[in-house]
């Protein structure tokens, strides 16, 4: 699981920027990393819980 970034002015056409956050091999977040929300001022909320076993 990864977090990717794209923007749209109208919700129909998107500009894709690609992956911006991913898990780290061999670390607690190896299975994935994701943002749960991005606020209007640019701050983001990170879902840092451990996934899987």
C-alpha positions as CSV (number, residue, x, y, z in Angstrom):
1,X,0.0,0.0,0.0
2,X,1.3,3.4,-0.9
3,X,0.0,7.0,-1.0
4,X,0.0,8.8,-4.4
5,X,-0.7,12.4,-5.2
6,X,-3.0,13.9,-7.9
7,X,-4.9,17.2,-8.3
8,X,-8.0,18.2,-10.2
9,X,-9.8,21.5,-10.8
10,X,-13.1,19.8,-11.8
11,X,-12.9,16.3,-10.4
12,X,-12.9,14.8,-13.9
13,X,-9.4,15.5,-15.3
14,X,-6.5,14.8,-13.0
15,X,-2.8,15.7,-13.0
16,X,-0.9,12.7,-11.6
17,X,2.3,13.2,-9.6
18,X,2.8,9.6,-8.5
19,X,3.8,7.9,-5.3
20,X,4.7,10.2,-2.4
21,X,4.7,7.9,0.6
22,X,5.5,4.2,0.8
23,X,6.5,1.6,3.5
24,X,10.1,0.9,4.4
25,X,11.4,-2.6,3.8
26,X,12.3,-4.3,7.0
27,X,10.6,-1.7,9.2
28,X,7.3,-1.8,11.1
29,X,5.5,-0.1,8.1
30,X,6.9,-2.4,5.5
31,X,3.5,-3.4,4.2
32,X,2.4,0.1,3.5
33,X,2.0,3.7,4.5
34,X,-0.9,6.1,3.7
35,X,-2.1,9.5,4.3
36,X,-5.7,9.6,5.5
37,X,-6.4,13.3,4.7
38,X,-4.8,16.5,3.4
39,X,-5.9,19.8,4.9
40,X,-6.4,23.0,3.0
41,X,-3.3,24.5,4.5
42,X,-1.2,21.6,3.2
43,X,-0.8,19.6,6.5
44,X,-1.5,15.9,6.2
45,X,-2.7,13.2,8.6
46,X,-0.6,10.0,8.5
47,X,-2.1,6.6,9.2
48,X,0.8,5.2,11.2
49,X,-0.8,2.1,12.6
50,X,0.9,-1.2,12.1
51,X,-0.7,-3.4,9.4
52,X,-0.9,-7.2,9.5
53,X,1.0,-9.6,11.7
